[in-house]
């Protein structure tokens, strides 16, 4: 797996779409920025400001049905990665 990490990054694991192919299509149709890349296993959407990254995560949870944090505050379907400090939460798949 290889994706570009710059500024603030919302990373989505493609595994989440295995059972929800229509959700993958909706996700890909609604990417809000041109700072997007994918290696087929991970999707990266980049933002210059973390508040926009968190707004996008709210959209992904509300409109696409993804889950950012599970009950123990570990990343489930989405992780935010800061280019200087790395993932902002624990994440086993990143």
N, C-alpha and C positions, 0 to 999 in steps of 0.2 A: 504494500500500500504506500502510495506517495501522493500527497497533495500539498499545495502551497499554503504556508502559514504566514500571514501578514496582518498587523494591527490586531483587531478583534475578530475571531472566527467562530461561526456557528457550524459545528460539524455534526452531520447526521449519518448514522450507520445505515447502509442500504438493507441490512438484514431485517430492519423493522418493516420493510415493504413486501417481504416474501409472501405474506398472507393478504396483503392489501395492495394489489397492483394498481387499482384506481386511485389510491392515495398517492402513490409514486407519481402518477401522471399529474395530479393536482399540485403536488409539491413542486414538480419541475416547471409547471406553467405559472407559478406564482412567486418565483424567486425575485426579490425586490431590488437587486443590485446586479451590476455587470461583473462584480468581483466574485465570480463563481467558478469552481472547477470541481472535477470528480475523477477518480481513478476507477470508477465502476463499483467500488466497495464502500467508499466514503464520499460524501458530498460536502463541499466547503462553500459557505457564503460569508464573504468578508465585509466588515464594517470599520469605519474610522473611529467610531465612538461606541463605547460599550452599551450605552443606553439604547441605541438602535438595535444592537444585537439582542438585548433582553426583550425589546418590543417584538422583534421577529420571533423569538422563542414563544412569547405569548400567543402570537398568531398561529404558530405551528401546533401548539397545544389546543387552542380553541377551534381552529378551522380544519386542521389536518388530522387531529387526534393523536399526535405524538406525546410522549411523556418526557419532560426534562429531568426531573429528579424523582427517584423512588423513595420509599418511606425512610430509608436510612441516609438520605441526602446524597446518594451516589447518582451519577448520571446514568440514565437508562437508554433513551433513544437519541439524545442530543447532548453534546458537550460544548462548552465555550472554551476556546483556547486563546490565551493572550500570547502574542509572539515573543514577549519578553519573559513572562513568568510561567508559561505552559498552561495546562488545563486548570480551570478554576474550581473543579470538583473532582472527586475520585471517579475514575472511569476505567472499567476493566477491558473494554474493547478498543480503546484508543492507544 
